[in-house]
């Protein structure tokens, strides 16, 4: 019997190692590095017990980054493993009713998982564009109805009806996801849920004026007659829990991408959470509600019995939005960026250094912290590494697997990384050094100056020149990973901008 057991044990371990884990990626929206208690224990005043627990059960990265200080570019990079500035979107975000940013033939992490037998779903905020079936002359009726509602409102509503009764191409279900449910952009039209490629109901009335106060909606446009902003987060949470429960009962592994709509505007806090932070700030209350939503999703995962075989990654698309009351919060002792400089939109660390944690009981030791540089671009390469597959040369050009870090290695998995301001200004990391391509140049030693208070560029011109040359190399080669050079989608704007070539959407160039 002992001999039989000794023979069977290696086979059992091999089968366990070969099991494909479920993958749950939760992306918060505008959650600052210092908004999570375990990242900011001395200057954070908002309780986040569920996120703190998640961190304690796995690995907490202290040097994790998004691709930009705003959301669309960060989402593009997370899903594709490619820097957003290689596309047309070198500044800002995808506009209202904008076109798809992810090319139809671009491999996403969902598409990769699907190739390996996964059931894939996206639930939440997409904000990467669709092929909306809107005639060019009708766009003002959709993008800013406030200007267009002075005449023929019934004709306008008929135009809305014709559009929203059609399928919407170019969305998540064409970019690797089997299913989608969400609100696209919760503070923009259309004010309704979208399921797969259709709106749920027909937005037929302008969103009422009272929705444009107190950091709620920001852009006028078509809405469902009974639309409630407060209902968005609970609906996403419920759908996510239902997906996990249902998918776990099926034989194939699953991947859920859960881009939450909060704590970004609309700051539509449900009654049970209003005032709970004690900071007289709706964003602070919404952070607590967001934490609770994550807790519900993780509880559903636990109840399904799949938690031990699921890689959970939690992160945020960018830093805290200063315009929702950062000064008042800091006066009360809560610092949304923790020790970091600046906030959302910025090239400084507070714009893109974000909470980044991973839990995978089968592989990741609980209660661990990692200070190595990681980037949201790295998720797709990490999944490929887990699946023991090689990525194509024309995919995930800026993605480095951090699987060795998850398994306990202390060696760096990437040497450099780029994160940009919303204006496009790039910040290049090389080890602990950070170069910002402004005029005059900026250079910081983050190992000794995490708050970016001392610009060392004037005293280290050789290092500045080295990093400037590296930035140019990363641009012209079309990738930062080893491999065959690739083309950028457009001419990449160089910074500082003076004398730089302009991006042309139709032109293929390095």
Secondary structure, DSSP 8 states (H G I E B T S, - for coil): -HHHHHHHHHHHHHHHHHS--EEEEEEEES--GGGSGGG-TTT--S--HHHHHHHHTSEEEEEEE-SBSSHHHHHHHHHHSS-GGGSS-SSS---TT---SS-TT---HHHHHHHTT-EEEEES---S--B----GGGHHHHH-HHHHTTS-HHHHHHHHHHHHTS--BSSGGGTT-SEEEE-SSTTSSSBS-EETTEESS---EE--GGGGSSSS--S--EE-TT--TTHHHHHHHHHHHHHHHHHHTSSS-EEEEEEEEEESS-----GGGTTTTSSS-HHHHHHHHHHHHHHHHHHHHHHHT-GGGEEEEEEESS---GGGTHHHHHHTT--TTTTSS--TT-SSHHHHEEEEEEE-TTTS-TTEEE-S-EETTHHHHHHHHHTT----TTS-TT----HHHHTT--S-S-SEEEEE-TT--EEEEETTEEEE--SS-EEEETTT-TT-----TTT-HHHHHHHHHHHHHHHHTS-SSSSS---BSS----SS-TT-----TT--B-
